[in-house]
Every structure is written in C-alpha cells, then in structure tokens.
Amino acid sequence: MIGEIFLSSDVEKNNYQSILSRTLVIGVSILLFLLSIELMGLSIAKMAEGWTNSISRVTENPFVGLFIGLLSTALLQSSSTTTSIAVAAVASSAISLENAIPIVIGANIGTTITSTIISMSYISKQKEFRKAVAAGTSHDFFNILTVLILFPLEVNYRFLERISAYISSSLHVGGSIQNEIVASSSFIETSTEWFVSAAGPIISLLAGILLLFGCIKFISKWLYKILIGKTKDRFENVVFKNKYRAFGWGLVITSIAQSSSLTTSIIVPLVATGKVKIKKAFQFIMGANIGTTITALLAAIFQSEAAISLAIVHFLFNLTGVMIFFLIPFMSEIPVYLAKKMGKLTMRVRLVGFAYILIAFFLLPFTLIYFSESAEKSPDTVEILSED
C-alpha cells in the first residue's frame, strides 16, 4: 500500500515535470520566433533605406505580389514563413499593407505543394496512387478556387484590407494596448538592435529567416509527436468521426503546430490507404487553413497596426474561403471533384502529376513575374530613348 502511494507520487511528479518542460520548450520557441520577426523587420528597415521606391514598384502590381508569395512559399514549403516575413516587411514600412496582401494570398497556394509532393511518393502503388493524388491536390484546388473568387474582389474593392484596418484600429483604442505591447517587447527590441548593428542588416536578415524557419519546423515536429505520436493508430477514428470534428481537429492541430503543410500531409497516407474518405479529409484541410493563420497573428503581436492588419487579412481570407466551401454544400463538392479527376488523370499518365507541380508552382509564377517586370521596365526605356 505504501509502495503504491510512493509509486503514484513519483508518476505525478514525472507528469508534472514533463508538463513543465514542455511548457518551457514552447515558451522558449515562441520567444525565439518573436525575436526572429523583430530581427527581420529591423534588418529589412535598414536595408530598405534608399531603395524603398524600388521595393514598392516591384510589389505594386498585385499579380506580381501574388506569384511572389506563391513561388517563395513553394521554395520554402512553409506559408507560415512567407507570411511572417511579409508581416516583418510591413512592420518595417518596406512594403505597404496594400502591396503585401497579394503576397500573403499567393502563399496560400504555395503551401499546398508539400502534400502534393508527398502524394507523388505513391507512384509505384497503383491502387493507392489515385487516392493519394486526389488527397494531395484537394488542398490545391481549395486554395486556387478561393483565390480565383476573392483575389479579384480584393484588387478591385480592397474589402479585406478595409475590414482588417477597421479591426486593427479598434484594437489600439487610446493607444493603451500599443503601449503595453511596446513595453513588454523592450527586451526583444534591445537584443535585435544590438545584433543588427554588430552583424549588419544582410547577415541579420539571413539569421532572422533561418531562426524563423527553424522555430516553425521545430515547433511543428515537436508538437506532432506530442499530439499525434501515441495515438497515430487510432487517429483517423478520433479525428474523422464526422465532418465537424474533422474540421475542428484540423483547426486545433494546425493552430498548435503552426504548419498546415505538416497537418495536411498527414491526410495523404490516410486517404491513400482507404482509412479516411476524401470528403472528410477535405473538411480537415479546411480547418487547417484557418489554423495556419495563427502564425501571422502571433508574428504581428509586437508590430505596427499595419502588420496586425495584414495578419487579420490572412485570417479573413482563409475564413471567407472556408465559409464558401464548407457552409455551402454544393460548393464543397467542386474541389473534391477536381481532385478526384486529377487523381484519375495522373494515374493514367504518371507524368501529369510531376508536370503539374513543376508548372503550377515554379515555371508559371516565375515566368509571369519575369514578364511583368519586363513590361514595367519597357515604358521607362521608351521614355529615355525619346528624350535622347
């Protein structure tokens, strides 16, 4: 009896220490994450001195901004990193809120490349390959369709920018919140200012990006082991019991893990092996799209009102897309239908899948950025020649 008491007390002590250590790890990771945002913002501000007009000219074309966000996220395989860098750029006034919004919207498409690449790993398994591609590309089609609907509205009417600006301004009533934020972030500001002055803006920017990327990857993988590791075998039964639970779990897990690429990639093997239907997987993906916005909101906490507005735009954009494709029954069928068609086509012609990744995520955005820049430079050239 006494032995059982001591044993139970040791178990409770170990559990307490485990919870304490996990909390400490998360706290340090979040602190380093915020430090990386401040470091990038200050570095960009220093580098932008003297060529602010050039940055504005590059990003003032919303389509160029869209494809910059898409291409950079496809290369980094992390929309959280791209949106956090955009928040830092807006906070440093290197990019205006209006010009940064297309970059964040483009990042929503670029982040889908991870699950699509994972689906290609099933190419040698004929029965599973079709389902894997359908699961991977359902995220693609959801974000592409959302962009096709909302991006023209934002470019023409700037409704997301206006709503987010109103919300962010209401959060700074009397400046009290802003003052508390500035006071609480003095340690981060002092540390980053010292580092930038010592190392220089270019090295500081690279260090900030590496620190940001490392923090996001570490937090996502570490929390994946905690949240899913022990329950992996019964994960599909717990998470995908109904569509609302699937949506909720997608939101919660992605909010904590800060990586939609990680959580949506979990879906591919489950759908490929027939453990989860693609419709329920798609509902999980929509939840993940809301959850991934927590990173930009966290990155904007210690930043300017414009940076907070950008983070809110990211949230509103994803929320509106989910409302369209989750709450309207016939609309939710469209991305799933297109994903199934892509799965069947790729199964018949294996090269289609690889061509899709190469063209949609790399060649198309790079080509459009290049030609857009060339088109913008040509009028200046003509004007110079005419003056001569």
Phi, psi and omega in degrees: 000313179294322178298321179294324179295313179296322180296316180294324179293324177294321179296316179297321179296318179295319178297319179296315179295323179295315179297319181295317180293321178295318179297320179296317180299314179296318180299315179295320180297317179293321178298315178295324177298312179294325177297320179294322179296314179296321180296316178293319181298316180291321179295316179296321179297319179292318181289330185284346180297116179103335178228034176298322181296324179294318179297316180297321181293322180293319186265357183288338173280113185299329180288324175295316177301318179301313183283336172296315178297319179295310185294314182295322179289323177297323179288318181278340185055042179200106177290332178299320179293314181298313182293325178293320176296320178297320177298316179296321180294320178292320180298327180273000181067016176288328178231140177284161179301316181300319182283336182278335183301313177300328178296316179294321178295318178297327179298331179296327177281317183299328183292342183283352184296328185298309181293328178291319177296318179299323180296332179291342180290348179267016186298332181276353181249100190299317183291326184268337187298315182299314180292323180296315179296319178299318179293317181293319184275349177298325176293320178302307186293326177300311182289322179297314180295321177298318178295317180298329180278312191269329184298314177299324179294320180291319181295319185275325187240347177053040185289324178293320179298318183291318179295316182294322178296321178295316180294314182294324179292326179289339177280351182244037181298123178070001179075002185295316180294317180300318181295320178296319180296314181297319180296319183286341183257015183298323180297316180295316181297316180297317181295315183290320179299319179295316183293317181296319179293329182278317186265339184094155186294323183293310178296322179296319179296314178298319178296320179296318179294316179296318179295317178299309181299317180296318179297315181296315180295318180296311182299316183295314181289321181293316179288332176299319179294321181289314187282321191243333187314306184281339183251021185298322183293327180250017182301314183294328180287326181282316189277322190254033181295319174212172188293328180287323177292319178299315178298314182297317179293322177299319179294311185293311183298318181289325177299320182282316183282342180057037179203105176289332178299319180292310186290323179287335177290336177297329186292323188304307179294329179293318178287319182300322181272001176082010180283334181226136176286149185296330180296316178290325177296321179295324177293324175297318180298321179295323175296320178298326179294330174283317183297328183291344181286348182296330182295313179295322178296319177294320180295332185271355186305313185263018187250190184285172179296324178295321179294320177296321178299319179296318178297322178291323176301315178302316179294314182295322180298310180292323179296317179296319177299318179295320179298325180288314189262356177251318184275336178262109189306310185291334178290326180293341180283335187295307179298322179295318178298313180296322180294320178295319178297319178296321178298316179293318180295318180292328178293323179286317181235099187299331183293338183300318182299313180291323178295321178300312180298312183297315184284309187293322187260344185232297186296313182298306180297320180296317180296315181293322176297315182298312182289329177294319178294320179296320180294325180286330181281331186298319178299323179296320180296317179297320181295319180296317180297321181292327178292322178294000000 
